[in-house]
Each structure stands twice: as C-alpha cells, then as structure tokens.
Amino acid sequence: MKKLKVGVIGCGRVGSLLERDPLRHKPCSHAGAFAACPDTEVTCACDIDPDKLKQFREDWGVERLYLDYRELLAKERPQIISVASWTSTHKDIVVEAANCGVKVILCEKPISLSLARADVMIQECRNNKVALLVNHERRWDQRFLAAKQLIDDGEIGTLRSIRGAMLCGIPETASWKSDLSLVGGGPLLHDGTHLFDMIRFFGGEVKSIVGFVHPNERLRIEDWATAILQLENGVQAYVEVGGQRSYFHFAIEFWGANGKIAIGNGINDLFVSQESKSFYGFRELAPREFPLPESHKSSYLAIAEDIVRLKRGSCENRSSGEDARGALEIIWGIYESERLSNSIVTLPLTRREVSPLMSILKRKSQKQAPRADRD
Ligand SMILES: NC(=O)c1ccc[n+]([C@@H]2O[C@H](COP(=O)([O-])OP(=O)(O)OC[C@H]3O[C@@H](n4cnc5c(N)ncnc54)[C@H](O)[C@@H]3O)[C@@H](O)[C@H]2O)c1
C-alpha cells in the first residue's frame, strides 16, 4: 500500500528537534514518529524560521520546504498534517488544513488560546470530515494505559479521589512561552493541559471547580495554581501546577476504596489494602508489582500508527479536539474561580472568548500601579 503523505508545520522542538536529544526514547517528535511509521512518509515541512527549515532538511532529508503553511497546503496536498507550531497559530493552521483536503490533523496541545477558537477548529474539522487529534501523548503511553486497565479491572476498588501534580519552573523571558499572546497562559495551560486531560481520561467529566492562581510579578502569566475539582461521578481531584520548582515532575495518584495507583515521570506504583502487620484489626496499603509492559514502545510511534488506522477507518479517535477542549475548559474554570475570588465555578463555562487570566493580570497590575495611574 502507498505511504500516506505527511506535512509538518512547525519544525522546532516537538515538531523535529527533540529527536536530537540523546536521552529521550525515540521517536519523540512529530517528524520522528511519521518517519518511523512504515505507512507514512514526511514529504514536506513549513516554518517561519529559515534556520529551522535548514535543520529539518539536515535531519530528515526533506527538500519540499515552505515559509508559509498556506503555500504548503495548496501545493503539496498532504493527507496528514502535523501542527507543531506555537499555540497561538493552531487555530488558523487547523482551519486552513481542514479546508484544503487534509484527512487527519495531529495538533499540538494545548488545543488553542481560547474555548471560542477551539470550537471553530472542532467545527471546521467536523464540516470537512477531517479527524482532529490533539497530542496529549499520555493517552498512548503504555504505562498510563496499564494503570487505566488496573483501575478498570477493579484492582484498587471504586475510584474515590485523584491527586495530580505538574510541577515546574517558569519560562525564561527570551522564550516564546513567556509571551502571553503566543502561549495563552503559564504552566497551568502549557503543561497542565496534560494533567487535566489525564484526569478526564481516567475519571470522566468535571462538574465544578475551586481554583487558586498566583500571577507572576515579572512575567504576565501565572507561576502556580492549585485547585479542587468535583467530577460528575463524585470523585474529587486535588491538583497543584507550576510552583517555581527547579525540576519538572508529573505525577497522578488514583486513590480507590481498596488501593492506590501512582503513575508519572519515573513512577509506576500499585498498592492494595491488606491486614496491617503493625496494628491489630487495621488494614493498610501494601505494595504490589505494577504490570509494566514487556517492551517500551514510543507513544509518538503509537500515535502515528493510530493515525494510519484512523485514516483507513479502522479505529476510533483516542484524543479528539473535543477531549482537548475539555482539558482547556477545566483550566479556564480554574482561572475563572480565581477571578471570582475563589468561588465555586460550574461547567460548562459561558465565557469562551477572552481568558479569565487576562482579568486576573489586569487586576494585579491595577493594584500595583501608583495611585495617580489608576482610574
Ligand atoms: N505534547 C508535548 O508534550 C509537547 C512538547 C513540547 C511542545 N508542545 C507544544 O508544541 C507547540 C510547539 O512547541 P515547541 O516547544 O516545539 O516550540 P518551538 O518554538 O521549539 O517550535 C515551534 C516552531 O513553530 C514555528 N512557527 C511559529 N509560527 C509558525 C507558523 N505560523 N507557521 C509555521 N511555523 C511556525 C516557530 O518558528 C518554531 O520553530 C506548542 O503548542 C507546545 O505547547 C507539546
């Protein structure tokens, strides 16, 4: 069978350059995934930065390179498009690709800067019968899938609560991630989206939210956020994001009536309830072997393989635009709760255009301004 043609838009870190990291398990980028998949071929790429295109040519031997994605879409007509450019660009590129005959779009997370933009992306893809996948890659990670299987098999009993941490520092001022117009938020949005996606993946829909968000003094984004989420099935989730750490740490604990699973970066633990060895008549959690997969398959390769099956109509979309919008709505709910002085916010949100983070930042700068500058 003929290989499916893939165009990569955005040839930076996740589009291509992470593949140069000697420590990462490969493939670990969009270009790497589609180059490794036997049924796909990267035939063209686009970046607004000519140096990135030069590096792309060196790494993947691709000659059909463009500075404008519209030109790529019009001339190359690929069946699959990877959108690995800055978050601010996702909406326009996805909409254009959906209207240019592309069949599957793999878009980077977070889906977009606003709920309104995400809605347009989802609708345009629906109108054109295009499959939109968002790269919340833990949905393909074998360890996360093994954890989900344990929960579905009842190993820890009924799920009662979830604790999630996505701890990291704040971006350098020179990085695009410190430019609110390109990134749309701080760690809560940029990396937190993975955490909220996993909470929905394991626990289902969120009903209400209480959030606390701390805007950074120097950058116009938040540097930490905490929240309590009430899920529709009665489960509570407690989350902490950002936190000005010198390290990156992603971990989720699932606490069931009869046990606990912890999964994250370097963590895969299973504990089950048993008779205590220290206190007569009590039960306590004891470690059990976590069923690790025999070989470690790259999530990126699994995504590329899934996309081929999706294109051929033989599998479901495992990480849809609607799923990614769900994660974004939780994040906006946390900002909204802070904006409303930490009130309980219920979903769905009505505010879709302008992020509540803007109002939080405005309030903060008004408080800091000298009296004469205030209106
Ligand atoms: N899934 C993950 O774990 C993961 C990891 C890293 C980044 N990301 C996401 O991927 C996206 C890119 O992040 P990155 O770290 O690779 O950034 P990056 O800056 O390294 O790469 C982005 C590239 O997009 C290019 N670009 C910007 N606007 C463009 C346009 N209109 N057309 C074509 N190219 C354009 C930039 O020049 C840059 O080379 C972001 O949305 C980010 O949130 C996801």
The ligand as an SDF file (V2000), in Angstrom:
LIG
                    3D

 44 48  0  0  0  0  0  0  0  0999 V2000
    2.9640   17.2070   23.5250 N   0  0  0  0  0  0  0  0  0  0  0  0
    4.0040   17.6570   24.1920 C   0  0  0  0  0  0  0  0  0  0  0  0
    4.4440   17.0730   25.1630 O   0  0  0  0  0  0  0  0  0  0  0  0
    4.6460   18.9500   23.7480 C   0  0  0  0  0  0  0  0  0  0  0  0
    6.0040   19.1800   23.9770 C   0  0  0  0  0  0  0  0  0  0  0  0
    6.5370   20.4040   23.5480 C   0  0  0  0  0  0  0  0  0  0  0  0
    5.7350   21.3530   22.9360 C   0  0  0  0  0  0  0  0  0  0  0  0
    4.4110   21.0870   22.7380 N   0  0  0  0  0  0  0  0  0  0  0  0
    3.5420   22.0690   22.0560 C   0  0  0  0  0  0  0  0  0  0  0  0
    4.0060   22.1770   20.7050 O   0  0  0  0  0  0  0  0  0  0  0  0
    3.9080   23.5160   20.2480 C   0  0  0  0  0  0  0  0  0  0  0  0
    5.3150   23.9840   19.8490 C   0  0  0  0  0  0  0  0  0  0  0  0
    6.1580   23.9520   20.9860 O   0  0  0  0  0  0  0  0  0  0  0  0
    7.7720   23.8090   20.8240 P   0  0  0  0  0  0  0  0  0  0  0  0
    8.3020   23.6610   22.2030 O   0  0  0  0  0  0  0  0  0  0  0  0
    8.1070   22.7770   19.8150 O   0  0  0  0  0  0  0  0  0  0  0  0
    8.1220   25.2650   20.2770 O   0  0  0  0  0  0  0  0  0  0  0  0
    9.3320   25.6840   19.3410 P   0  0  0  0  0  0  0  0  0  0  0  0
    9.4520   27.1710   19.4200 O   0  0  0  0  0  0  0  0  0  0  0  0
   10.5410   24.8650   19.6160 O   0  0  0  0  0  0  0  0  0  0  0  0
    8.8150   25.2610   17.8750 O   0  0  0  0  0  0  0  0  0  0  0  0
    7.7100   25.8770   17.2860 C   0  0  0  0  0  0  0  0  0  0  0  0
    8.0850   26.2470   15.8600 C   0  0  0  0  0  0  0  0  0  0  0  0
    6.9220   26.7670   15.2010 O   0  0  0  0  0  0  0  0  0  0  0  0
    7.3740   27.7610   14.3150 C   0  0  0  0  0  0  0  0  0  0  0  0
    6.2350   28.5880   13.9280 N   0  0  0  0  0  0  0  0  0  0  0  0
    5.6260   29.5840   14.6310 C   0  0  0  0  0  0  0  0  0  0  0  0
    4.6090   30.1030   13.9320 N   0  0  0  0  0  0  0  0  0  0  0  0
    4.5560   29.4100   12.7620 C   0  0  0  0  0  0  0  0  0  0  0  0
    3.7150   29.4760   11.6180 C   0  0  0  0  0  0  0  0  0  0  0  0
    2.7280   30.3680   11.5090 N   0  0  0  0  0  0  0  0  0  0  0  0
    3.9570   28.6220   10.5900 N   0  0  0  0  0  0  0  0  0  0  0  0
    4.9610   27.7140   10.6610 C   0  0  0  0  0  0  0  0  0  0  0  0
    5.7930   27.6040   11.7280 N   0  0  0  0  0  0  0  0  0  0  0  0
    5.5920   28.4500   12.7620 C   0  0  0  0  0  0  0  0  0  0  0  0
    8.4630   28.5060   15.0840 C   0  0  0  0  0  0  0  0  0  0  0  0
    9.3130   29.2320   14.2340 O   0  0  0  0  0  0  0  0  0  0  0  0
    9.1690   27.3310   15.7690 C   0  0  0  0  0  0  0  0  0  0  0  0
   10.2560   26.8490   15.0180 O   0  0  0  0  0  0  0  0  0  0  0  0
    3.2590   24.3050   21.3770 C   0  0  0  0  0  0  0  0  0  0  0  0
    1.8780   24.3680   21.1830 O   0  0  0  0  0  0  0  0  0  0  0  0
    3.5770   23.4650   22.6150 C   0  0  0  0  0  0  0  0  0  0  0  0
    2.6260   23.6420   23.6430 O   0  0  0  0  0  0  0  0  0  0  0  0
    3.8790   19.9200   23.1170 C   0  0  0  0  0  0  0  0  0  0  0  0
  1  2  1  0
  2  3  2  0
  2  4  1  0
  4  5  1  0
  4 44  2  0
  5  6  2  0
  6  7  1  0
  7  8  2  0
  8  9  1  0
  8 44  1  0
  9 10  1  0
  9 42  1  0
 10 11  1  0
 11 12  1  0
 11 40  1  0
 12 13  1  0
 13 14  1  0
 14 15  2  0
 14 16  1  0
 14 17  1  0
 17 18  1  0
 18 19  2  0
 18 20  1  0
 18 21  1  0
 21 22  1  0
 22 23  1  0
 23 24  1  0
 23 38  1  0
 24 25  1  0
 25 26  1  0
 25 36  1  0
 26 27  1  0
 26 35  1  0
 27 28  2  0
 28 29  1  0
 29 30  1  0
 29 35  2  0
 30 31  1  0
 30 32  2  0
 32 33  1  0
 33 34  2  0
 34 35  1  0
 36 37  1  0
 36 38  1  0
 38 39  1  0
 40 41  1  0
 40 42  1  0
 42 43  1  0
M  CHG  2   8   1  16  -1
M  END
$$$$
